[in-house]
């Protein structure tokens, strides 16, 4: 970190809750897998529109969900649930925009971990598989199906006592790569899932500024 600051780069690093973790422990939180052969197609369509408002902040337009924390406090038993957090957060936001929720509007991340089959749950998956699963299955409310970060949990999708939210996924749209204007336009429609390359120390200990190491860009 000292050497980094002496290089006068455009961003700063600082100590955080993961500073005393080893690299393998920090990387254990990264569960998203690249699009694998046999996985459902990523999206139905591409968002090619490039017109957008000069500024846009969803926090001023809908009730936004809190950032989901997949870390339960036990570094020896980490659940790689970032893919599920991204998937569920996207659907929560879309449900709020469409005013489709019947319950709280906050969905269960644990449902994705337990019920998507075949799947690896806490061992990591591709968020696309999650998006497609909820096209055919109703969401269960967070208050009925809490996230516990446990592996190999029993799926409660068929539990008649658990209130379903009455909401399913809809059209999945992908933003073209390296198209900043299309991304800005897509953000006028709904929040967007972004997959980051998060297995390098400079990102994990990032504090402020703009990341400018081109060899470690988004995937």
ChimeraX commands (.cxc) that place a marker at each C-alpha (Angstrom):
marker #1 position 0.00,0.00,0.00 radius 0.5
marker #1 position 2.88,2.37,0.81 radius 0.5
marker #1 position 4.49,1.65,-2.57 radius 0.5
marker #1 position 1.15,2.24,-4.31 radius 0.5
marker #1 position 0.76,5.73,-2.82 radius 0.5
marker #1 position 4.33,6.61,-3.79 radius 0.5
marker #1 position 3.43,5.91,-7.44 radius 0.5
marker #1 position 1.03,8.91,-7.48 radius 0.5
marker #1 position -1.85,7.02,-9.09 radius 0.5
marker #1 position -5.38,8.40,-9.53 radius 0.5
marker #1 position -6.83,6.32,-6.72 radius 0.5
marker #1 position -6.05,5.57,-3.08 radius 0.5
marker #1 position -5.91,2.37,-1.06 radius 0.5
marker #1 position -6.68,2.13,2.65 radius 0.5
marker #1 position -7.18,-0.42,5.40 radius 0.5
marker #1 position -10.66,-1.90,5.79 radius 0.5
marker #1 position -12.31,-4.89,7.47 radius 0.5
marker #1 position -10.49,-7.25,5.08 radius 0.5
marker #1 position -6.97,-5.83,5.53 radius 0.5
marker #1 position -5.77,-8.61,7.81 radius 0.5
marker #1 position -7.23,-11.35,5.62 radius 0.5
marker #1 position -5.00,-13.36,3.34 radius 0.5
marker #1 position -5.61,-13.03,-0.40 radius 0.5
marker #1 position -7.16,-16.50,-0.57 radius 0.5
marker #1 position -9.62,-15.54,2.18 radius 0.5
marker #1 position -10.65,-12.32,0.42 radius 0.5
marker #1 position -10.99,-14.09,-2.92 radius 0.5
marker #1 position -13.21,-16.71,-1.31 radius 0.5
marker #1 position -16.00,-14.10,-1.36 radius 0.5
marker #1 position -15.92,-13.95,-5.18 radius 0.5
marker #1 position -18.51,-16.42,-6.40 radius 0.5
marker #1 position -19.55,-15.28,-9.85 radius 0.5
marker #1 position -18.51,-17.67,-12.61 radius 0.5
marker #1 position -18.09,-16.78,-16.27 radius 0.5
marker #1 position -20.76,-17.78,-18.75 radius 0.5
marker #1 position -20.26,-21.53,-19.11 radius 0.5
marker #1 position -21.26,-23.87,-21.91 radius 0.5
marker #1 position -24.79,-25.11,-21.35 radius 0.5
marker #1 position -25.84,-22.03,-19.38 radius 0.5
marker #1 position -29.02,-20.32,-20.68 radius 0.5
marker #1 position -28.40,-17.49,-23.12 radius 0.5
marker #1 position -27.36,-14.34,-21.31 radius 0.5
marker #1 position -30.18,-12.09,-22.49 radius 0.5
marker #1 position -33.21,-11.77,-24.74 radius 0.5
marker #1 position -31.99,-8.58,-26.37 radius 0.5
marker #1 position -29.32,-5.87,-26.29 radius 0.5
marker #1 position -29.99,-2.34,-25.11 radius 0.5
marker #1 position -28.80,-0.32,-28.09 radius 0.5
marker #1 position -30.55,2.95,-27.22 radius 0.5
marker #1 position -28.06,5.71,-26.36 radius 0.5
marker #1 position -30.25,8.69,-25.46 radius 0.5
marker #1 position -30.41,9.42,-21.75 radius 0.5
marker #1 position -31.07,12.08,-19.16 radius 0.5
marker #1 position -28.03,14.17,-18.15 radius 0.5
marker #1 position -28.39,12.97,-14.55 radius 0.5
marker #1 position -30.30,10.06,-13.04 radius 0.5
marker #1 position -30.52,8.77,-9.46 radius 0.5
marker #1 position -32.85,5.87,-8.67 radius 0.5
marker #1 position -32.63,6.71,-4.97 radius 0.5
marker #1 position -34.85,9.71,-5.70 radius 0.5
marker #1 position -37.40,7.65,-7.65 radius 0.5
marker #1 position -38.03,4.33,-5.88 radius 0.5
marker #1 position -37.36,2.71,-2.51 radius 0.5
marker #1 position -33.93,1.17,-3.06 radius 0.5
marker #1 position -32.75,-1.97,-1.35 radius 0.5
marker #1 position -29.78,-1.93,0.99 radius 0.5
marker #1 position -26.46,-3.29,-0.24 radius 0.5
marker #1 position -26.55,-7.02,0.41 radius 0.5
marker #1 position -23.74,-8.32,2.60 radius 0.5
marker #1 position -22.99,-11.97,1.86 radius 0.5
marker #1 position -20.37,-12.20,4.62 radius 0.5
marker #1 position -21.80,-13.65,7.83 radius 0.5
marker #1 position -18.75,-12.91,10.01 radius 0.5
marker #1 position -17.12,-16.33,9.78 radius 0.5
marker #1 position -14.02,-16.23,7.56 radius 0.5
marker #1 position -13.71,-20.02,7.72 radius 0.5
marker #1 position -17.19,-20.63,6.29 radius 0.5
marker #1 position -17.71,-18.09,3.51 radius 0.5
marker #1 position -20.66,-18.32,1.16 radius 0.5
marker #1 position -19.85,-17.15,-2.39 radius 0.5
marker #1 position -23.27,-15.57,-2.83 radius 0.5
marker #1 position -22.38,-12.38,-4.71 radius 0.5
marker #1 position -24.05,-13.76,-7.87 radius 0.5
marker #1 position -27.30,-14.28,-5.93 radius 0.5
marker #1 position -27.09,-10.80,-4.37 radius 0.5
marker #1 position -26.75,-9.18,-7.81 radius 0.5
marker #1 position -29.61,-11.19,-9.28 radius 0.5
marker #1 position -32.05,-10.61,-6.40 radius 0.5
marker #1 position -31.20,-6.90,-6.14 radius 0.5
marker #1 position -31.91,-6.38,-9.84 radius 0.5
marker #1 position -35.31,-8.03,-9.57 radius 0.5
marker #1 position -36.18,-6.12,-6.41 radius 0.5
marker #1 position -35.48,-2.82,-8.14 radius 0.5
marker #1 position -37.42,-3.82,-11.26 radius 0.5
marker #1 position -40.37,-4.87,-9.11 radius 0.5
marker #1 position -40.37,-1.49,-7.36 radius 0.5
marker #1 position -40.24,0.34,-10.69 radius 0.5
marker #1 position -43.13,-1.69,-12.10 radius 0.5
marker #1 position -45.04,-1.54,-8.78 radius 0.5
marker #1 position -45.62,-5.28,-9.07 radius 0.5
marker #1 position -44.77,-6.42,-5.54 radius 0.5
marker #1 position -47.58,-7.81,-3.39 radius 0.5
marker #1 position -45.62,-8.22,-0.17 radius 0.5
marker #1 position -42.62,-6.31,1.10 radius 0.5
marker #1 position -40.92,-6.23,-2.29 radius 0.5
marker #1 position -37.70,-7.58,-0.74 radius 0.5
marker #1 position -36.86,-11.04,-2.04 radius 0.5
marker #1 position -34.98,-13.99,-0.54 radius 0.5
marker #1 position -31.36,-14.44,-1.56 radius 0.5
marker #1 position -31.30,-17.77,0.28 radius 0.5
marker #1 position -34.03,-19.03,-2.04 radius 0.5
marker #1 position -31.63,-18.64,-4.97 radius 0.5
marker #1 position -28.87,-20.49,-3.10 radius 0.5
marker #1 position -31.07,-23.40,-2.06 radius 0.5
marker #1 position -33.43,-23.85,-4.98 radius 0.5
marker #1 position -31.56,-23.36,-8.26 radius 0.5
marker #1 position -30.79,-26.86,-9.54 radius 0.5
marker #1 position -28.45,-27.96,-10.86 radius 0.5
marker #1 position -26.40,-25.39,-9.06 radius 0.5
marker #1 position -23.52,-24.97,-6.66 radius 0.5
marker #1 position -25.09,-22.46,-4.28 radius 0.5
marker #1 position -22.47,-21.14,-1.91 radius 0.5
marker #1 position -19.67,-22.51,-4.08 radius 0.5
marker #1 position -20.43,-19.91,-6.75 radius 0.5
marker #1 position -22.53,-19.67,-9.92 radius 0.5
marker #1 position -23.32,-17.45,-12.90 radius 0.5
marker #1 position -25.96,-14.81,-12.13 radius 0.5
marker #1 position -27.58,-15.53,-15.52 radius 0.5
marker #1 position -28.78,-18.90,-14.22 radius 0.5
marker #1 position -30.46,-17.06,-11.35 radius 0.5
marker #1 position -32.17,-14.58,-13.69 radius 0.5
marker #1 position -33.64,-17.40,-15.75 radius 0.5
marker #1 position -34.74,-19.40,-12.70 radius 0.5
marker #1 position -36.99,-16.59,-11.49 radius 0.5
marker #1 position -38.73,-16.39,-14.83 radius 0.5
marker #1 position -40.43,-19.67,-13.93 radius 0.5
marker #1 position -40.61,-19.47,-10.14 radius 0.5
marker #1 position -42.21,-16.94,-7.81 radius 0.5
marker #1 position -40.01,-15.02,-5.41 radius 0.5
marker #1 position -40.36,-15.74,-1.70 radius 0.5
marker #1 position -40.25,-12.71,0.61 radius 0.5
marker #1 position -37.08,-12.03,2.57 radius 0.5
marker #1 position -38.99,-11.95,5.85 radius 0.5
marker #1 position -40.08,-15.56,5.25 radius 0.5
marker #1 position -36.83,-17.01,3.98 radius 0.5
marker #1 position -33.81,-15.40,5.63 radius 0.5
marker #1 position -30.26,-15.50,4.28 radius 0.5
marker #1 position -28.03,-17.57,6.56 radius 0.5
marker #1 position -25.07,-18.17,4.26 radius 0.5
marker #1 position -25.28,-21.91,4.80 radius 0.5
marker #1 position -24.37,-24.47,2.16 radius 0.5
marker #1 position -26.69,-27.18,0.90 radius 0.5
marker #1 position -29.83,-25.75,2.47 radius 0.5
marker #1 position -33.23,-27.34,1.86 radius 0.5
marker #1 position -35.25,-25.58,-0.83 radius 0.5
marker #1 position -38.50,-24.16,0.51 radius 0.5
marker #1 position -39.93,-23.21,-2.88 radius 0.5
marker #1 position -42.79,-25.71,-2.49 radius 0.5
marker #1 position -43.61,-24.85,1.13 radius 0.5
marker #1 position -47.30,-23.94,1.11 radius 0.5
marker #1 position -46.89,-21.89,4.30 radius 0.5
marker #1 position -44.44,-19.48,2.73 radius 0.5
marker #1 position -46.11,-16.48,1.10 radius 0.5
marker #1 position -44.99,-16.02,-2.50 radius 0.5
marker #1 position -44.53,-12.44,-3.68 radius 0.5
marker #1 position -46.55,-13.08,-6.84 radius 0.5
marker #1 position -43.71,-11.72,-8.96 radius 0.5
marker #1 position -41.50,-13.39,-11.56 radius 0.5
marker #1 position -38.71,-12.18,-13.79 radius 0.5
marker #1 position -39.43,-10.79,-17.22 radius 0.5
marker #1 position -37.33,-9.70,-20.21 radius 0.5
marker #1 position -33.55,-9.77,-19.65 radius 0.5
marker #1 position -31.62,-7.11,-21.57 radius 0.5
marker #1 position -27.84,-6.86,-21.93 radius 0.5
marker #1 position -25.85,-3.65,-22.38 radius 0.5
marker #1 position -23.30,-3.92,-25.22 radius 0.5
marker #1 position -19.65,-4.00,-24.15 radius 0.5
marker #1 position -17.65,-0.76,-24.19 radius 0.5
marker #1 position -20.70,1.40,-24.90 radius 0.5
marker #1 position -20.84,4.07,-22.21 radius 0.5
marker #1 position -23.82,5.90,-23.70 radius 0.5
marker #1 position -25.88,2.70,-23.92 radius 0.5
marker #1 position -25.05,2.01,-20.27 radius 0.5
marker #1 position -26.22,5.49,-19.25 radius 0.5
marker #1 position -29.41,4.97,-21.25 radius 0.5
marker #1 position -30.03,1.56,-19.66 radius 0.5
marker #1 position -29.67,3.10,-16.22 radius 0.5
marker #1 position -32.63,5.35,-17.09 radius 0.5
marker #1 position -34.71,2.17,-17.46 radius 0.5
marker #1 position -33.58,0.26,-14.36 radius 0.5
marker #1 position -30.52,-0.44,-12.22 radius 0.5
marker #1 position -27.95,-2.61,-14.03 radius 0.5
marker #1 position -25.99,-5.67,-12.90 radius 0.5
marker #1 position -22.24,-5.10,-13.29 radius 0.5
marker #1 position -19.66,-7.87,-12.90 radius 0.5
marker #1 position -16.34,-6.65,-11.53 radius 0.5
marker #1 position -12.92,-8.27,-11.53 radius 0.5
marker #1 position -12.53,-8.25,-7.76 radius 0.5
marker #1 position -9.70,-10.71,-7.15 radius 0.5
marker #1 position -6.87,-8.19,-7.04 radius 0.5
marker #1 position -5.62,-6.44,-3.91 radius 0.5
marker #1 position -5.81,-2.88,-5.25 radius 0.5
marker #1 position -9.55,-3.29,-5.77 radius 0.5
marker #1 position -10.14,-5.05,-2.44 radius 0.5
marker #1 position -8.36,-2.30,-0.51 radius 0.5
marker #1 position -9.62,0.55,-2.72 radius 0.5
marker #1 position -10.48,3.74,-0.84 radius 0.5
marker #1 position -11.13,6.63,-3.25 radius 0.5
marker #1 position -10.42,8.00,-6.70 radius 0.5
marker #1 position -10.66,6.39,-10.15 radius 0.5
marker #1 position -9.18,2.95,-10.80 radius 0.5
marker #1 position -6.84,3.37,-13.76 radius 0.5
marker #1 position -5.01,0.02,-13.97 radius 0.5
marker #1 position -6.13,-1.07,-17.42 radius 0.5
marker #1 position -5.01,-4.66,-16.97 radius 0.5
marker #1 position -7.58,-5.05,-14.19 radius 0.5
marker #1 position -10.77,-3.75,-15.75 radius 0.5
marker #1 position -14.38,-4.94,-15.59 radius 0.5
marker #1 position -15.21,-8.28,-17.21 radius 0.5
marker link #1:1,2 radius 0.2
marker link #1:2,3 radius 0.2
marker link #1:3,4 radius 0.2
marker link #1:4,5 radius 0.2
marker link #1:5,6 radius 0.2
marker link #1:6,7 radius 0.2
marker link #1:7,8 radius 0.2
marker link #1:8,9 radius 0.2
marker link #1:9,10 radius 0.2
marker link #1:10,11 radius 0.2
marker link #1:11,12 radius 0.2
marker link #1:12,13 radius 0.2
marker link #1:13,14 radius 0.2
marker link #1:14,15 radius 0.2
marker link #1:15,16 radius 0.2
marker link #1:16,17 radius 0.2
marker link #1:17,18 radius 0.2
marker link #1:18,19 radius 0.2
marker link #1:19,20 radius 0.2
marker link #1:20,21 radius 0.2
marker link #1:21,22 radius 0.2
marker link #1:22,23 radius 0.2
marker link #1:23,24 radius 0.2
marker link #1:24,25 radius 0.2
marker link #1:25,26 radius 0.2
marker link #1:26,27 radius 0.2
marker link #1:27,28 radius 0.2
marker link #1:28,29 radius 0.2
marker link #1:29,30 radius 0.2
marker link #1:30,31 radius 0.2
marker link #1:31,32 radius 0.2
marker link #1:32,33 radius 0.2
marker link #1:33,34 radius 0.2
marker link #1:34,35 radius 0.2
marker link #1:35,36 radius 0.2
marker link #1:36,37 radius 0.2
marker link #1:37,38 radius 0.2
marker link #1:38,39 radius 0.2
marker link #1:39,40 radius 0.2
marker link #1:40,41 radius 0.2
marker link #1:41,42 radius 0.2
marker link #1:42,43 radius 0.2
marker link #1:43,44 radius 0.2
marker link #1:44,45 radius 0.2
marker link #1:45,46 radius 0.2
marker link #1:46,47 radius 0.2
marker link #1:47,48 radius 0.2
marker link #1:48,49 radius 0.2
marker link #1:49,50 radius 0.2
marker link #1:50,51 radius 0.2
marker link #1:51,52 radius 0.2
marker link #1:52,53 radius 0.2
marker link #1:53,54 radius 0.2
marker link #1:54,55 radius 0.2
marker link #1:55,56 radius 0.2
marker link #1:56,57 radius 0.2
marker link #1:57,58 radius 0.2
marker link #1:58,59 radius 0.2
marker link #1:59,60 radius 0.2
marker link #1:60,61 radius 0.2
marker link #1:61,62 radius 0.2
marker link #1:62,63 radius 0.2
marker link #1:63,64 radius 0.2
marker link #1:64,65 radius 0.2
marker link #1:65,66 radius 0.2
marker link #1:66,67 radius 0.2
marker link #1:67,68 radius 0.2
marker link #1:68,69 radius 0.2
marker link #1:69,70 radius 0.2
marker link #1:70,71 radius 0.2
marker link #1:71,72 radius 0.2
marker link #1:72,73 radius 0.2
marker link #1:73,74 radius 0.2
marker link #1:74,75 radius 0.2
marker link #1:75,76 radius 0.2
marker link #1:76,77 radius 0.2
marker link #1:77,78 radius 0.2
marker link #1:78,79 radius 0.2
marker link #1:79,80 radius 0.2
marker link #1:80,81 radius 0.2
marker link #1:81,82 radius 0.2
marker link #1:82,83 radius 0.2
marker link #1:83,84 radius 0.2
marker link #1:84,85 radius 0.2
marker link #1:85,86 radius 0.2
marker link #1:86,87 radius 0.2
marker link #1:87,88 radius 0.2
marker link #1:88,89 radius 0.2
marker link #1:89,90 radius 0.2
marker link #1:90,91 radius 0.2
marker link #1:91,92 radius 0.2
marker link #1:92,93 radius 0.2
marker link #1:93,94 radius 0.2
marker link #1:94,95 radius 0.2
marker link #1:95,96 radius 0.2
marker link #1:96,97 radius 0.2
marker link #1:97,98 radius 0.2
marker link #1:98,99 radius 0.2
marker link #1:99,100 radius 0.2
marker link #1:100,101 radius 0.2
marker link #1:101,102 radius 0.2
marker link #1:102,103 radius 0.2
marker link #1:103,104 radius 0.2
marker link #1:104,105 radius 0.2
marker link #1:105,106 radius 0.2
marker link #1:106,107 radius 0.2
marker link #1:107,108 radius 0.2
marker link #1:108,109 radius 0.2
marker link #1:109,110 radius 0.2
marker link #1:110,111 radius 0.2
marker link #1:111,112 radius 0.2
marker link #1:112,113 radius 0.2
marker link #1:113,114 radius 0.2
marker link #1:114,115 radius 0.2
marker link #1:115,116 radius 0.2
marker link #1:116,117 radius 0.2
marker link #1:117,118 radius 0.2
marker link #1:118,119 radius 0.2
marker link #1:119,120 radius 0.2
marker link #1:120,121 radius 0.2
marker link #1:121,122 radius 0.2
marker link #1:122,123 radius 0.2
marker link #1:123,124 radius 0.2
marker link #1:124,125 radius 0.2
marker link #1:125,126 radius 0.2
marker link #1:126,127 radius 0.2
marker link #1:127,128 radius 0.2
marker link #1:128,129 radius 0.2
marker link #1:129,130 radius 0.2
marker link #1:130,131 radius 0.2
marker link #1:131,132 radius 0.2
marker link #1:132,133 radius 0.2
marker link #1:133,134 radius 0.2
marker link #1:134,135 radius 0.2
marker link #1:135,136 radius 0.2
marker link #1:136,137 radius 0.2
marker link #1:137,138 radius 0.2
marker link #1:138,139 radius 0.2
marker link #1:139,140 radius 0.2
marker link #1:140,141 radius 0.2
marker link #1:141,142 radius 0.2
marker link #1:142,143 radius 0.2
marker link #1:143,144 radius 0.2
marker link #1:144,145 radius 0.2
marker link #1:145,146 radius 0.2
marker link #1:146,147 radius 0.2
marker link #1:147,148 radius 0.2
marker link #1:148,149 radius 0.2
marker link #1:149,150 radius 0.2
marker link #1:150,151 radius 0.2
marker link #1:151,152 radius 0.2
marker link #1:152,153 radius 0.2
marker link #1:153,154 radius 0.2
marker link #1:154,155 radius 0.2
marker link #1:155,156 radius 0.2
marker link #1:156,157 radius 0.2
marker link #1:157,158 radius 0.2
marker link #1:158,159 radius 0.2
marker link #1:159,160 radius 0.2
marker link #1:160,161 radius 0.2
marker link #1:161,162 radius 0.2
marker link #1:162,163 radius 0.2
marker link #1:163,164 radius 0.2
marker link #1:164,165 radius 0.2
marker link #1:165,166 radius 0.2
marker link #1:166,167 radius 0.2
marker link #1:167,168 radius 0.2
marker link #1:168,169 radius 0.2
marker link #1:169,170 radius 0.2
marker link #1:170,171 radius 0.2
marker link #1:171,172 radius 0.2
marker link #1:172,173 radius 0.2
marker link #1:173,174 radius 0.2
marker link #1:174,175 radius 0.2
marker link #1:175,176 radius 0.2
marker link #1:176,177 radius 0.2
marker link #1:177,178 radius 0.2
marker link #1:178,179 radius 0.2
marker link #1:179,180 radius 0.2
marker link #1:180,181 radius 0.2
marker link #1:181,182 radius 0.2
marker link #1:182,183 radius 0.2
marker link #1:183,184 radius 0.2
marker link #1:184,185 radius 0.2
marker link #1:185,186 radius 0.2
marker link #1:186,187 radius 0.2
marker link #1:187,188 radius 0.2
marker link #1:188,189 radius 0.2
marker link #1:189,190 radius 0.2
marker link #1:190,191 radius 0.2
marker link #1:191,192 radius 0.2
marker link #1:192,193 radius 0.2
marker link #1:193,194 radius 0.2
marker link #1:194,195 radius 0.2
marker link #1:195,196 radius 0.2
marker link #1:196,197 radius 0.2
marker link #1:197,198 radius 0.2
marker link #1:198,199 radius 0.2
marker link #1:199,200 radius 0.2
marker link #1:200,201 radius 0.2
marker link #1:201,202 radius 0.2
marker link #1:202,203 radius 0.2
marker link #1:203,204 radius 0.2
marker link #1:204,205 radius 0.2
marker link #1:205,206 radius 0.2
marker link #1:206,207 radius 0.2
marker link #1:207,208 radius 0.2
marker link #1:208,209 radius 0.2
marker link #1:209,210 radius 0.2
marker link #1:210,211 radius 0.2
marker link #1:211,212 radius 0.2
marker link #1:212,213 radius 0.2
marker link #1:213,214 radius 0.2
marker link #1:214,215 radius 0.2
marker link #1:215,216 radius 0.2
marker link #1:216,217 radius 0.2
marker link #1:217,218 radius 0.2
marker link #1:218,219 radius 0.2
view
